């Protein structure tokens, strides 16, 4: 069995799986903040026009874009920045080590989003479908 072939076939697909799963997990943060679903008690009195409210909007919109694979690179880049800010504002002041300051998830999201910003959405994404359509139109016009 040629593992190089297996890796070449599955790497772009697993990139899409990583994007979709990460987007779905991230989307929960936005729905918890904005729609109280799932219910998280600490968001009960959250104001939309607050830092947490703005984060919820980014999490909701960004999560949906990632799940769909639409505008993957810019959305992931913005979300990576959001998570970097969240880490340094909310976690780093509590201590240096992420395992002790509760910032592991923020750091992991930050670098996963940074990777997606560089790698794109993978083969199962609207970005890929739209680029195929543009390529067909360009070939038929030329």
C-alpha positions, 0 to 999 in steps of 0.5 A, spaced: 500 500 500 502 506 498 501 511 503 503 517 500 497 516 495 493 515 501 496 522 504 495 526 498 488 524 497 486 525 504 490 531 506 485 536 503 479 532 505 481 532 512 483 540 512 475 540 510 473 536 516 478 540 521 475 547 518 468 544 519 469 541 526 472 547 528 467 552 525 461 548 529 465 548 535 466 555 535 459 557 533 457 554 539 460 560 543 456 565 539 450 561 539 451 561 547 452 568 547 447 571 543 441 566 543 443 563 550 443 556 546 446 552 549 445 556 556 451 558 559 450 562 566 455 567 565 452 570 559 445 571 562 446 578 563 451 579 557 449 586 553 450 585 545 454 592 545 459 590 549 466 586 548 463 579 549 457 581 545 462 583 539 465 577 540 459 573 540 457 576 533 464 574 531 463 567 533 457 566 530 458 569 523 465 567 523 463 560 525 458 559 520 463 562 514 468 556 517 462 551 516 460 553 509 468 554 507 466 561 505 471 566 505 475 561 509 482 565 509 479 572 511 474 569 516 479 565 519 485 570 520 480 575 523 478 569 528 485 568 529 486 575 531 480 575 536 483 569 539 489 572 540 486 578 543 482 574 548 488 570 550 492 576 552 486 580 555 483 574 559 488 569 560 495 571 560 494 576 566 492 570 570 499 567 569 504 564 564 502 557 563 496 556 559 494 550 563 494 554 569 491 560 566 485 557 562 487 559 556 489 553 552 482 553 548 484 560 546 491 559 544 489 552 540 483 556 536 488 562 535 493 557 531 488 553 528 485 559 525 491 561 523 493 555 519 486 555 516 487 562 514 494 560 510 491 553 508 484 555 506 478 551 506 480 544 503 476 541 497 469 541 501 468 548 501 464 553 498 470 557 496 473 551 492 466 550 488 466 558 487 473 558 484 471 552 480 466 556 477 470 562 476 475 557 472 470 554 468 467 561 466 474 564 464 476 558 460 470 558 456 471 566 455 478 565 453 
